Amino acid sequence: MTPQPNPEVGAAVKAADRAHVFHSWSAQELIDPLAVAGGQGSYFWGYDGRRFLDFTSGLVYTNIGYQHPKVVAAIQEQAARMTTFAPAFAVEARSEAARLIAERTPGDLDRIFFTNGGADAVEHAVRMARLHTGRPKVLSAYRSYHGGTQQAVNLTGDPRRWPSDGGTAGVVHFWAPFLYRSRFYAETEEQECARALEHLETTIAFEGPSTIAAIILETVPGTAGIMIPPPGYLAGVRELCDKYGIVFVLDEVMAGFGRTGAWFAADLFGVTPDLMTFAKGVNSGYVPLGGVAISGAVAETFAKRPYPGGLTYSGHPLACAAAVATIEVMAEEGVVENAARLGADVVGPGLRELAERHPCVGEVRGVGMFWALELVRSRETREPLVPYNAAGEANAPMAAFASAAKTAGLWPFVNMNRTHVVPPCNVTEAELKEGLTALDAALTVADEYTQ
């Protein structure tokens, strides 16, 4: 679709937004949101007619792109039949969505508790773990993000937690493996894995195993930097959880539903958690939906004991109809396989080629349609391009990079000193090459800040 400029409508949309919309994670007077007129596939455009290739997938959720006709039709059909119904009833769209999800989850994660998004999925997974074990504490990693609600943001291991952290959430943070910026003075992936597991077990010992309900990890951390865990790490965490009777929770809100070139990232590591959260890609974000996939052992806890939690819109029919259609589209069109193939054959090689030409690129890492470039001032010292949690003038290099990307027609996902490459999982090879060309131009701007 060719976008048609309509600046008058765009001005009205922008004015209403600035007058009345309170934006998340923002200082309200310092932002200038783009007024979006529409989107199709891997692109979206503004009312001024400018079109952007979306390398953010919305917010890492439009795994099948914008406006897929089969999913749009499914939502319309469901709305004509039954727009909504209370969660205590059996509804066809809800039952079918749960069945299709359970078919794809690893192991015996066959019971699905539906939420409205990823943060509340994390909230309920933690509640289930605490009730199942009778223990209060939860361990989570630094360099992580689990959501913006009270418990989820306290589990988060980056600066977004700080304003909400009263130190009373029963959360203990630990270091997970990340060889490029190792906290364990490791020189190899094997050393990083072994030392990270030793650190985690020591943390468990000093916190008291009998006080720990759960360990929660993003299978592949998302906004923290797409840090692929080294071989054996997740299996090692699974063993520690089994050893100490701790519930293992994997957060697949970003990594799930094809993003890593597998239905769930857990499949890449051969690990089955006790609880697994999901959202975003389950229906490409077309209608808000999330959930918790629950193992048999945890589900049994609530077989004759009521689970004390729920949501008015749990398993909303419109959201579930969108999930059914999305999963069917992904299966029919080979979306998961496409993400795996193009990640290995196009994105990975393309980003590594860019890294050879641009001194600002310290590391390339990723899998499927889930990649990050670590941007640095110096490859030798690995000094980040901008300081940790930089803002204002200190963040100028990343702001200049992002502006250059947009000028080149690419909408980037930037976070601290990283740019992520997370296009829709059904992106084409031609679209990826277009994006890599635009990224090449933007990295030239970032190079100006290197030493």
N, C-alpha and C positions, 0 to 999 in steps of 0.2 A: 504494500500500500504506500502510495506517495503522499506524504503529509502536506496538507494545504494550510498555508499561513492564515491565521486569524488573530491578529494582535489585539483587537478590541476585546474579544472574549478572554484572551490570555490576561490582559490587564485587569479585567473584572475578577477572574479567578484568583489572581495574585493579591488583589486588594482585599478580597474576602478572607483569604488565608491569613494575611498579615493582621487583619483586624480581629480575627476570632479563633484561629487554630493555635493551640499550644503544642509545640513540637517537642518530641522526646529527645533527651540527651543534648539539649541545646540551650544556649543563652539567647532568649527570644529576640532581642533587638540586634543581635549580631549575625543572624542568618539571612540568607537570600534564596529561598527554595525555588527551584525551577517549576514553572507551571506546565504540567504534562498534558498534552492533548490526546495522546493515544499510544498504543504499542501493538506490535505484531511480531510473533516469533522472537528473534533475538534482538529486536530493535524497539526503541521508543522515540518519541519526538515531542517537541514543544510547540506552542502556538505560533512561534516565530518561523516554523518550518524546519528548524534544525533537527536532524535525525542523529541518534547515537546508537552505536553498537553497545549493548549492555553486558559489560564484563563483571557485573555484580549480581546478575539474576535477581533483580529486585532488592532483596536483602538475603541472598543465597537461598531463594525458595522457588523461583520460577524455573523448575527443572525441565519443564517441557515448553518453556517460552510463554509469551503473552498470547492470549486469545486463541488457544487451540480449539478448533471448531467442535470437536467431539466432546470436549469437557464443557464448553459453553452450552452445547445442546443438552447435555445431561443435566446441567443445573436448571435450564429452562423447563425441561420435562418434569423434573422433580418438583419445581415450583408450581407447575400446573396441577400436579397430582396431590402433593402434600408439602406445604412450605415448612411446617414445623410440627413437632410433637414432643411431649415430655419424655425425659430419659428413662423413666421407669417402665416403659412399654417396649415390646419387640417391634421394630420397624424395619422394613425390608432393606432400605439403603444402609441403615446402621449395621444390621446383621451381615450384609454382604461385604461391606467395607472391612468389618472385623475379620471375616473369614479370609478375604484376600490378603490382608496384612499378616495374619497368623500363618498363612501358607508360606510367607517369605521370611519370617523371622527365624533366627537360628534356634536350634534345640527345641525345648518344650515351652517357649514363650508363646503360648496359645490363647491366653486370655487378654483381651484388650480393654483398657479403661480409657475412654475418650475424654479429652480436655479441649480447651479452646485454643491452645497454643503450646509452645515449648516450655515457657517458664512455669506455667501451672502444671505441666506434665512432670517437671522436675520437683515441684512442690509435693505432688502426690506420691511420686516415687520415694522421696525421702520419708514421707509420713508412713507409707507402707512398710519401709525398711525398719523404722523405729518401732512400729507396732508389732511387726513380725519377730523382732529380736528382743524387744523390751529394753533396748539400750538407747542412750541419748545422743551420742556424738556421730558426726559424719566427717570423713576425711575427703578433701578435694585438693586439686593441684593449683599451684601458682601457674600463671600463663594459661588461664582458662576463662570461659564465659558460659554461664548456665541460665541466664535470664534476668529480668528486671524486677520481679516480685521479691518480697522480703527475704524469704529463705534462699531463693535462687540467686539473688544478687550477693548474698553473704557467702554462698558457695563459690562465687566467681573469684578468680585469682588475678584480676587486673584492677586498675584504678577506678573503674566504675563502681566497685564495691565500697570504696572508702567513705563516701558521704553517708552511707546507710549502715555502716558497720559499727554497732554498739558493743561488740565483743560478747554478746549474749546469745548467739544463734546456735551454739553447740557445734561450731565448725572449726576444724583444724586443717591448716594448709600444709602441703608438702611439695617438694620439688619432683616433678616428673622429668623424664629424659629429654634432652635437647642438646645434641652434641655440639652444634655450632656455637652455642653459648652455654656450655656445660657448667653446672654448679658442682661437678664432681671431679674436675681436673682430668677428665677422660680424654684419651687420644683416639679411641676406636669405638664403634657402635657396641661391640661386645663389652668393653669396659663401662661405657655409659649405661647399658642395660643392667649389668650386674651391680654397679654402684647405686643406681637409682632404686633397684629392688632392695638392696641392703638398707639404704636410707629409709625407705618406706617401712620395712619391717622394724627398724629401730624406732621410728615414730610410733608405730603400733604398740611396741613394747613399753615405751615411756608414757604414752597416753593411757595405756591399760586396755588390753584386748576386750575385756568384759564390759567396757564402756562404749565400744564403737559399734554402731548399727550398720554403717555402710561406708564403702569407698565409692565415690563417683568420679568418673573420668569421661571426657569427650574421647570417643574412640580415635578420631583424628581431630585434634583441637582446631577450631575454625578461626574466629577473629583474632585469636592469640598468635596465629602465624602458620597454620597448616603444617604442624610438626608431626611427621609420620613416626609413630613409635618404632623403636628398633625391634628386630626379630626377637621374640621370646619375652618381651616386656609385659604385654597384656596377659599372656599365659602365666607369667610369674605372679602378676597381681591376682589372677584367678586362684592360683595355688595358695597364696597368702590368705585370701578370703575364706577358702575352704578350711585352711589350717586353724583359723581363729573364729570361725562361725560368723563371719562378716558378710553382709549382703553386697554383692558386686553390681553396681549400677553403671551402665554405659549410656552416655548421652549421645544420641544419634540425630539430634534435631537438625543439625547442618549436614552431617555426613551421610545420612540415610537416603534411601530411595534414589539410588543411581549416582549420587554425586561423586563417589570414589570409583565408579566403574563396577560396582557390585550393588545388589539391592541394599545391603547394609555393610558398613565398613568392617563390622565384626567378622564378616565372612572372609575378609582378606587375611585375618589373623587366626582363624580357626578357634575362636573363643565364644562361649555362650555365657552371658551375664545372667543374673537372677532377675533383674529388671532392666528394661531398655526404654528410653524416652524417644519420641519422634514427634515431628510436626513438619512445617515448611514444605518439603518436597512431596509429602504424602498426597497432596492434591494441588501441587504447584502454587499454593497460596491463593487459589481462586476464591475460597471461602475459608475463614479461620478454622483450623483443626489441629489438634495434637493428641498425644496419648501416651500411655504406658503399656508396654507389652510385658506380661507377668508370667513368671515361671509357675510350674505346678506346685512347688513347695510353698511359695509365697501365697498363691491363690488359696491353698488349703487352709491357711491361717484364718481366712475370712469365709470359709465354707458354711460355718454355723455361727460365726461371730460377725455382726454387721461391720462393714467397713465405714468408718466415720468420716465420710467425705463425698462430695459430689458437686456438680455444676448444673445450673439451670439448662444450659445449652449443650450438655455432654452428648456427643454423637448427633449433633444437629443434622437433620435430613439433607439439607442443601449441601452442607460440608461433606457429608458422607457420600452423597451422590457424586460430588466432584472427585472424591477419593477413588471411588469405584471406577469412574471413567478414566482418571489419570493412570491408575495402575494398569488398566486394560490397554490404554494407549501405549504405555511404556513397554508392555509385553509384546503387543502387536507390531510396534514400530522399531523394536530392538534398541530402545533408548539407552538402557544400561550398557549394552554391548558397544553402542556408539561412543559413549563416554569413555569406556575403557580403551577402545581402539584409538580414538583421536588423541586421548591423553598420552598414550604411549608413542604414537607415530607422528603427531603434529605439535601438540603443546609442549611436551617435555623437550624434544629436540629443538623446537623453536626458541624456547626460553633459554636453553643452555647456549644456543648460538648468540642470543642477545647478550648473555652474561659475558661471553668472550670479548664482545666489542665495547661494553660499557663498564668502566671502572667503578661505577656506583653500585653494581650488583655484587653483593657478597656471597649469596647462596641462592640456588634454585631448588625448590622442593615441592613435591606434590604427587598426585595420583588421580587418574580419571579426569574430571573437570573440577579439580580442587587443588590449586597451585598458589604458591607465594614466591615473591622475590624479596629477599632481605636486602634492603638498601643501606649502604654504608658510606662514610666519608673516606675510609681507608680499608682496602682489602687486607693489608698487612696487620693492622691493629684491630680490625673489625669494629671500629668505632661506629655506632649507628649514625645514619644520615641526620637524624634529629634526636634530641635527648628523650629519655623515657617520659611518656606522658606530656610531651611538648605541646605548648599552645602559643598563640600569638606570634610574635616575631621569631621565637625559637623554632616554630614549626614552618617557617617560610620555605625551606627547600621542598617539603612534601606538598605544600600548597602550590608552589610553582609547578611541580611535577603533575599534580592533578589538573591544574589549569591547562597545561600543555596537552594532556591526554584528551580533554574535552574539546580543545581547539582542533585536534586531529580526528574528532568524531567518535571518540571512545569514552564511555562513562566508566571510570575506574573505581575500584574498591580499595581505599587506602586506610591504613590503621597504624598509627605510630610510625615506625620506620619500615613499613612493608607495603607492598601493593599486591593484592590478591588477583588471581585470574580464575574467575568462577562463572563462566558463561553458562547458558542453559545446556542441559545434558544432551539435547538433540541439536546442538549447534552444528553447522556444516563446516567442512574443511575450508571452503572459500571464506566463510565468515571468520574463522579462526585466523587465517592468514591476513585478512584485513585488520583484525585486532592486533596481531603481532606487529604489523607495519606501523600502526598508530602508537603502539607501546614503544617501539623503537625510537620514534620521534620524541616522545615524552621523556624517555630515559636520557636523551641527549641533554635536556634541561637539567636533570638531576646530576649529570656528570659535572656540571659547572661548579657544584658544591664539594667535589671530592678533592682530596689533598694530593 
